[in-house]
Amino acid sequence: MTELTITTLTAGYGATRVLRGVDLTVPSGSLAAVLGPSGCGKTTLLRVVAGFLRPDGGEVRLGGRVVTTVPPERRRATVVPQEGALFPHLSVGANVGYGLPRAGREARVAEMLDLIGLNGYAKRRPAELSGGQQQRVALARALAPHPDLVLLDEPFSALDAGLRADLRADVRRVLRAAGTTALLVTHDQDEALSMADVVAVMRDGRVVQAGPPEEVYSRPVDLAVATFVGEAVLLPAIAQGRTAESTLGEVELTDTATGPGMVMLRPEQLLPSTNGTGVTARVLRTSFHGHDATITLRTGETDLISRVPAPLRVREGDDVRLTVAGAARFYPA
């Protein structure tokens, strides 16, 4: 078992405290995405887990073994950096096999190249590969020595949007096939939600929420998490039991609440219709994205965002009826 457990971890640089008591558990064979804005401490966390930075306090366990002060080369953890960092003077095969014992090296390299879909590329140099192929080779190199943990430091940030989406799916498939525990550091919400088994949201040096992507997205612990992990529609409301009264009328709540506060809905929960029921709203703007579209609407003095699947069935200036699908999250004032 290669479960990663981080307990009350603190760390920093000189007098500057960066990690302020991080707690996180990554089950064996799972991929956890550490998501947060720049400066929240996610890269420092990765450096501590890798062994590149000694923490001031707390504990890191890998597979039940305390590795808090174990040197990087003895942690059985490997890193996939942002740019891949392949050796330009070595072939693809030599990069993947770098550091492996001579016995069985050739077979392991062939196995890894097959896993990442680059059979026949062993003799090529990194300069002959695309950016996505280079990142696949970097992942293969990280997996080749049978690590207990793979650390991915924003590995897709240098790639264009279309290539990122394809490579995310490939990396997820490869990690699942290898059964390796992985920790991904990213500031990209789509990346975290689409790839991870566990999403850990960091803020000011702490993990403020960790859980399955669906839970973090639909039941964020506070308004800051709600607006960070995705677009959110926030409306003042008065709660009474399992419903709340707002601009949209009576809205169902995920939990029982009483009194004033804010309801949070995701844009895809707002359903505009030209002939349905619900509150009246006017379409102010539309933005078509191919697979879906966003619609800016106004009801009374309140502007709202709705996300709908293509094809777009309303136009600017249309009057529509708005209904709500599912329950809203309520945050007391």
C-alpha positions in Angstrom: 0.0 0.0 0.0 1.3 3.5 -0.9 -1.1 5.8 0.9 0.3 9.3 1.4 -0.6 10.9 4.7 0.3 14.5 5.6 -0.3 15.7 9.1 -0.2 19.2 10.6 2.7 20.1 8.2 4.4 23.5 8.6 7.2 24.8 6.4 8.6 28.0 5.0 11.6 29.9 3.9 13.6 31.7 6.6 11.1 33.8 8.6 8.4 33.4 6.0 5.9 30.8 7.0 4.2 29.2 3.9 2.5 26.0 5.1 0.4 26.5 8.3 -0.7 23.1 9.3 -1.5 21.1 6.2 -3.5 17.9 6.6 -4.2 15.6 3.6 -4.6 11.9 2.9 -4.2 10.4 -0.6 -5.5 6.8 -0.7 -3.2 4.2 -2.3 -3.5 4.2 -6.1 -5.4 7.5 -6.2 -4.6 10.8 -7.8 -5.0 13.9 -5.6 -5.0 17.4 -7.1 -3.8 20.2 -4.9 -5.7 23.2 -6.2 -5.1 26.8 -5.3 -4.1 30.3 -6.4 -0.5 31.5 -6.7 1.1 31.9 -3.3 -1.2 29.5 -1.4 1.6 27.0 -0.7 0.9 24.2 -3.1 4.4 24.2 -4.7 6.0 24.3 -1.2 3.9 21.4 -0.2 5.1 19.4 -3.2 8.8 20.3 -2.4 8.3 19.0 1.2 6.7 15.8 0.1 9.5 15.2 -2.4 12.1 15.8 0.2 13.6 19.0 -1.4 12.6 21.1 1.6 12.7 20.1 5.2 9.5 21.1 7.1 9.4 23.0 10.4 6.9 20.7 11.9 4.4 17.9 11.1 4.8 14.6 9.5 4.8 13.0 6.0 4.0 9.2 5.7 4.2 7.2 2.5 2.9 3.6 2.7 2.9 3.8 6.5 6.6 4.8 6.6 7.6 8.2 8.1 9.6 10.0 5.4 9.6 13.5 6.9 13.3 13.7 7.1 14.3 10.9 4.6 16.5 12.2 1.7 14.7 12.5 -1.7 16.6 9.7 -3.3 15.4 7.3 -0.6 11.7 8.2 -0.6 10.6 6.2 -3.6 8.9 9.3 -5.0 9.6 10.8 -8.4 8.7 14.2 -9.9 7.3 15.2 -13.3 8.3 18.9 -13.6 6.5 21.6 -15.6 8.8 21.4 -18.7 9.5 17.7 -18.6 13.3 18.4 -18.1 14.4 15.6 -20.4 18.1 15.2 -21.1 18.4 16.7 -24.6 21.6 14.7 -25.4 20.0 11.3 -24.6 17.5 9.4 -26.7 14.0 8.8 -25.5 14.8 5.3 -24.4 17.9 6.5 -22.5 15.8 9.2 -20.8 13.2 6.7 -19.7 15.8 4.2 -18.5 18.1 6.7 -16.8 19.1 5.4 -13.3 17.5 2.0 -13.8 19.6 -1.1 -13.0 21.2 -2.6 -16.2 19.4 -5.9 -15.7 15.9 -5.6 -17.1 16.4 -2.0 -18.2 15.6 -2.6 -21.8 12.5 -4.5 -21.1 11.3 -1.9 -18.6 11.9 0.9 -21.1 9.9 -1.0 -23.8 7.1 -1.5 -21.3 6.9 2.2 -20.4 7.0 3.3 -24.0 4.1 0.9 -24.7 2.2 2.3 -21.7 2.5 5.9 -22.9 1.8 5.0 -26.6 5.2 5.8 -27.9 6.4 2.5 -29.3 9.1 3.0 -31.9 10.3 6.3 -30.4 13.1 4.9 -28.3 15.9 6.1 -30.5 14.5 9.6 -31.1 15.9 12.7 -29.3 13.6 14.9 -27.2 13.9 17.7 -29.8 12.2 15.5 -32.3 9.1 15.2 -30.1 6.1 17.5 -29.6 5.5 19.1 -26.3 2.8 16.5 -25.4 5.1 13.6 -26.4 7.9 15.1 -24.2 5.6 15.2 -21.2 4.6 11.6 -21.8 8.3 10.6 -21.8 8.8 12.5 -18.6 5.9 10.6 -17.0 7.3 7.3 -18.3 10.7 8.2 -16.8 9.0 8.9 -13.5 7.1 5.6 -13.5 10.0 3.4 -14.7 11.6 2.8 -11.3 8.3 1.6 -9.7 7.9 4.6 -7.4 5.5 4.6 -4.5 4.5 8.1 -5.4 4.6 10.4 -8.5 4.5 14.1 -8.0 3.3 16.2 -10.9 4.2 19.9 -10.8 1.8 21.7 -13.2 2.9 19.4 -16.0 0.5 20.8 -18.6 1.0 24.5 -18.1 3.3 25.0 -21.1 0.9 23.2 -23.6 -1.9 24.7 -25.7 -5.5 24.2 -24.5 -6.4 21.4 -27.0 -3.3 19.4 -26.3 -3.7 19.8 -22.5 -7.2 18.1 -22.6 -5.9 15.1 -24.5 -2.8 14.8 -22.3 -4.8 14.9 -19.1 -6.8 11.9 -20.2 -3.6 10.1 -21.2 -1.8 10.8 -18.0 -4.9 9.7 -15.9 -5.0 6.4 -17.9 -1.3 5.7 -17.5 -1.4 6.4 -13.7 -4.4 4.1 -13.3 -2.8 1.4 -15.4 0.3 1.6 -13.3 -1.7 1.7 -10.0 0.6 4.5 -8.7 -0.4 7.0 -6.1 0.0 10.6 -7.4 -0.1 14.2 -6.2 -0.8 16.8 -8.9 -0.2 20.5 -8.2 -2.3 22.9 -10.3 -4.0 26.2 -10.4 -6.4 25.0 -13.2 -9.8 24.1 -11.9 -10.8 22.1 -14.9 -7.6 20.1 -14.6 -8.2 19.3 -11.0 -11.9 18.4 -11.4 -11.5 16.3 -14.5 -8.4 14.3 -13.4 -8.4 13.8 -9.7 -10.0 11.2 -7.3 -9.4 13.7 -4.5 -9.4 17.5 -4.9 -7.6 19.5 -2.1 -8.2 23.2 -2.2 -5.4 25.2 -0.5 -5.7 28.8 0.8 -3.2 30.7 2.9 -1.0 27.6 3.6 -3.8 25.3 4.6 -6.1 22.7 3.0 -9.5 24.2 3.5 -11.4 21.4 1.8 -10.5 18.0 0.4 -12.8 15.4 -1.1 -14.1 13.9 -4.4 -14.4 16.4 -7.2 -18.2 16.3 -7.3 -18.4 17.0 -3.6 -16.0 20.0 -3.7 -17.8 21.4 -6.7 -21.4 21.0 -5.4 -20.8 21.3 -1.7 -18.0 23.8 -1.2 -17.3 24.6 2.5 -17.4 28.4 2.1 -18.1 31.1 -0.5 -14.4 31.5 -1.2 -14.1 27.8 -2.3 -17.4 28.1 -4.1 -16.2 30.9 -6.3 -12.7 29.5 -6.8 -13.5 26.0 -8.0 -16.0 27.2 -10.6 -18.4 29.9 -11.7 -21.0 30.5 -9.1 -24.3 32.4 -8.9 -24.6 34.0 -5.4 -27.9 35.5 -4.3 -29.1 36.9 -1.0 -31.8 34.8 0.5 -33.8 34.0 3.7 -33.7 30.3 4.7 -36.5 28.5 6.4 -35.9 24.8 6.8 -35.0 23.1 3.5 -36.0 26.0 1.3 -34.9 29.7 0.9 -36.6 32.7 -0.6 -34.5 34.6 -3.1 -34.8 36.6 -6.4 -35.5 33.3 -8.1 -38.4 32.6 -5.8 -38.4 29.6 -3.4 -35.2 27.5 -3.9 -34.6 24.0 -2.5 -31.5 23.8 -0.2 -29.0 20.9 0.2 -29.3 21.2 4.1 -31.6 22.6 6.7 -31.0 26.3 7.5 -32.7 29.3 9.1 -32.2 33.0 8.7 -30.5 35.4 6.2 -27.5 34.4 4.1 -26.5 33.6 0.6 -27.5 30.8 -1.7 -25.0 29.4 -4.2 -26.0 27.8 -7.5 -23.9 26.7 -10.4 -24.7 28.3 -13.8 -25.8 25.0 -15.2 -28.6 24.8 -12.6 -30.3 27.9 -14.1 -32.6 26.7 -16.9 -34.0 29.4 -19.2 -37.1 28.6 -21.3 -39.2 30.6 -23.7 -42.4 28.9 -22.7 -41.9 27.4 -19.2 -42.7 28.5 -15.7 -40.5 30.3 -13.2 -39.4 33.9 -12.7 -39.2 36.2 -15.7 -35.7 37.3 -17.0 -34.3 39.1 -20.0 -31.3 37.8 -22.0 -28.6 40.5 -21.9 -25.8 38.6 -23.6 -24.9 35.2 -25.0 -21.5 33.6 -25.4 -21.2 30.5 -27.6 -18.4 28.0 -26.8 -19.2 25.2 -29.2 -20.2 22.4 -26.8 -22.2 24.8 -24.6 -23.0 28.5 -24.2 -23.3 31.0 -21.3 -26.2 33.4 -21.1 -26.2 36.6 -19.0 -29.7 37.4 -17.8 -31.4 40.0 -15.7 -34.3 39.5 -13.4 -35.3 42.7 -11.5 -32.1 44.4 -10.6 -30.1 41.1 -10.5 -27.8 39.8 -13.2 -27.3 36.0 -13.5 -25.2 33.6 -15.5 -26.7 30.4 -17.0 -24.8 27.7 -18.8 -26.7 25.6 -21.3 -25.8 22.9 -23.8 -25.6 23.7 -27.5 -27.4 24.6 -29.7 -28.3 28.0 -28.2 -32.1 28.5 -28.3 -32.3 32.1 -27.1 -31.0 35.4 -28.3 -30.2 38.8 -26.8 -33.3 40.7 -25.9 -35.5 37.5 -25.4 -37.7 37.3 -22.4 -37.5 33.9 -20.8 -38.6 32.0 -17.7 -36.0 30.8 -15.3 -36.2 27.6 -13.2 -33.7 26.0 -10.9 -32.5 22.4 -11.3 -31.4 20.7 -8.0 -30.7 22.2 -4.7 -28.7 25.3 -3.7 -26.0 25.5 -1.1 -26.7 28.0 1.7 -24.2 30.1 3.6 -25.5 32.0 6.7 -24.8 35.7 7.0 
